[in-house]
Structure formats: C-alpha cells, structure tokens
Amino acid sequence: MTDENKPPHPMSRRFRGFLPVVVDVETAGFNPERDALLEVAAVILTMDDDGWVRRAETHVQQIDPFEGANLEQSALDFTGIDPWNPEREAVPEREGLSEIFSPIRKAVKNHDCKRAVLVGHNATFDHNFIFAAALRADIRRNPFHPFSTFDTATLAGLAYGHTVLAQACKLAGIPFSNKEAHSAAYDAEKTADLFCGIVNRWKELGGFPPPVIPEETE
C-alpha cells in the first residue's frame, strides 16, 4: 500500500485531530513571566488500530534559569532542584524547548494530526510556563494549541472523585511514589497513565466513537 492510499492514523480521528502530549514542568515559582522554568518533560501518546491510547516516548530537558529570572527558595525546597548543580546538564530555554518540540512535531505528522494539545495535571500552569518560555526564546513553531488543553485534575475529579494526582492515581490502580514525585518525567508519566486510563475506560463504556448525528433536512 502506497503512502497516498494508506488510511489515516486512528489518532487523527480522535480529539479533533489533535495529538495529546502530556507535559509536566518544574519551576522556581508560580509566575510564568517572572519565575524560572527549570525542567520540562513531555510524554507523547499514541493509539493502536483498535483505538486504545497508551504512552509512547518520554522526552526530558533540564533548563537553565533565564537571565533575570526569579528563584523562590520555597519552590526550590519543594522540588529539590538546585539550579546551579552542574550534574543537571541544563541548557538555555531555546535549546531545551527546541529539543522537546522537535519530536512532538514529528509525532504530530506521523499520527496525521493537525497539532499537539497539551495534557497536564492542572494543565493551565504547565501551558502558561511553556508558552511564556517559548515567547522569551523567540520560538515561532510552537506545536501546541495556543489555548486548548486537557486537564487530568478535572477528568480525575469526574472519574474518581479526587483532583490530587497521587490520590487519583491510587484510586485508578496506578502505583505512585511520593518519593519520586516532583520530578517532571515521573509526574508526566503518571499523568499520562491517568489520562490514558480515563480515556480508555470511557471507550470501554461505549463513550467513543460518538453517535452519528443525522444531517438536518428541510
């Protein structure tokens, strides 16, 4: 079968043709314009031919604080990140985000999707930091939708009655270690497992594909 005759990837028929990518950031505060972005993890999702969503690859970058960035000590104590530790192998925002965005763009193309949509636990926080950093770094090809997100805090509140990531994962039967939490990669992968579990459970219950709505006739 030639590429021209190849059917579109099943993911392209889900989520309005957007590719879900789970993102978690670790930061030195709560203000995306002022506080440093220190770590970014992105988990690209995929879908098999039967419509089940699962994790694909994870990409992680340690980020140097941008020039003039604020570093709240309470935030550093919470995450345990030492921004100046040479073992972090941190890179400037432009380089780090480019390394994260490149495989996402490739995955969007491979899944026949239009663009990526950010999935996060309290997704607005991660979305705001990613977009603020991309703007500072003058990155023009941001693969993410500029305002739409999927928030697993909201979805977990609906599905499991709890909005805290650790508790929602436990209620969903997903192992969660508080000792490993607050690493961007760990939190992103647990968020991805939670999102996939909710989406796949909805499919099991018959919630997708949606019913066909007949066209209106005069």
N, C-alpha and C positions, 0 to 999 in steps of 0.2 A: 504494500500500500504506500503510495507516494504521500509526501507531506501535504500536498494540496487536497488529497482525498481522506486524510486522516481525520477522524472525528475529534472535536474539541475536547480538551481535558475536562473531566467531570467537575472539577473545582470551578470552572468558568460558568457553570450553570447554578452555582450556589453563591450566596452572599452578594447578589447583584453583580457578579463578575469581579468582585474584589478578592484578593488573596489575603487571608488572615495571617498576620505576623505578630507574634507575642513579644512585647517589649517590656523590659524592666530596667530602670535606671537607678543608680545610687548617686546621691548628690550631697553637697555641703550645706543644704538648707532647703527652703520651700519656695524661694522666689527664682523662677527660671531666668529672669533678666539680670539678676544680681549674683546669685549663688552658683558655685562651681558645679558643673557636671563632671563626675569622677569615674563612672563606669556605665557601660551600656551592654546589654545582652539582647539578642534578637533570636527568637525561635521561629523558624519558617515551618508552616504547616502544609500538609499535603492531603490528598484524598485518593482512596483506591477506586477501582471501577464500580464497586458496589455502593459507593457514597459514604464510606466511613472515613472520618477525619482523624489524623494522627500527626504526631510530631515527626518532622524531618530533621534538618540540621540546625545546630545552635552556633551562633557567632557572638564572640565577646571581645570587647575592646576596653582597655584601661585608658582614661582620658586625663591629660594634664589640665589643671585649672587654667582658664583663660586669663589673660592679663587684666589685672584689676578685680578679679573675682573675689567675692566674699566667701569666707570659710567659717561656718558656725561650728564652734567646738562641740556643742551638744550633738550636732548631726554627725560629726566625725566619731564621737564616742559611741553613738548608736550603731553606726555601720562598721566601726572598727577599721576604717580605711585611714592609712597615713599617706596623704597625697604626695609626700616627698620621698617615700620609700623607693629606692632605685630598682628593687626587685619587682615593682609593679609593671615595669616596662610600658609606662604610659606614653601616649602620643598626643599631639595637639588635636583640638576638636575637628579640624578639617580632615586630617588624615584618618582619625578614628571613625568618624561618621562615614567617610568615603568607603572605608573597609567594611562597614556594616551595610551600607546602602547597595553596594555593588552586587552581592549575592542575592539581595532581595529583588533588585531589578531583574536579574537573570531568572529567578524563580517565578516572578510575575509573568514573564514572557513564556517560560516553559509550561506554565499552567493555563496559558491562553486567557489570562485575566487582564483587566484594564489598568489596575494599580493595586497597591497594597493598602490594607486597612489595619490600623494599629489595634491590637488587643492588649489590654492591660488590667491589672487589679487596681481600681481607682485610676482608670485609663487617662483621664484628663491631666493628671500630674505628669505621667510619662510623656504624653503627647506634647504638652507645653514645653518641657525641657528639651525634647528632640527638636522641635521647631525653632525654639529660641537659639539653640546651638547651631543649627543649620543656617539660620539667618546671619549669626555672627561670623560663621565660616564662609559665607557667600556661596553656599552650595545650592545651585539652581535646580538640580534634578532630584528633589526630594521624592522618594517613591510613594510616600504615604498620602492618603486622602487628607486634605487640609483641615477638616473638622470632624468627620465621622470617625467613631471608634466603637469597639465592643468592650464593655466593661464587665469583667467577671465578678466584681463586687456586687453589682446589680443582679447579674444572672444567678450567682450563688445564693443571694438573698431570696430570689424566687424559687430556685430549685431545692435549696437545702435549709433555708431559714436562717442563714448566717452570712455575714459580709466580711468577716476576718478571714484572710487567706488560709492561715494554719487550721482554723476550725472548720472552714468549708471543705478543705482537702480531707480532713479526718472524717467528716460526715460523708464524703464521697468515696471513702475507702482508699484514698491516696496517701501513702506514707509521707510524713512531714517531720523534718528535724528542725527544732528551733535553734540548734547549734549551727546548722548550715545556712539558716535563713539570713537575709540581708546581704547575700551575695547575688549580684544581678543574674548570673547564669542559673543559680539554683531557684531563685524566685520566679524567673521567667519560665523555666521548665515545669515547675509545679503549677504555675498559672496556665500554661499550655495544656497540661494534663487535665486540669479542671475544666477548661473551655472545651476541649475535645470530648470529655466525658458528658458534659451537659448537651452539647450538640448531638452526639451520637445517641444519647438517651432519648432526646426529642425525636430523632429519626425512628428509634425502636417503637416509640409510642404512636407512630403514624403521623407525626407533625410535618414531615417533609417526604416527598415533594408536596407543595400546596395543591389544593383542588384547582382544577381548571375553571376559570370564570368565563362563562359564555359571553360572546360579544353581544352588545346591545343591537337590537334590530328596531327599525322604525315601524 
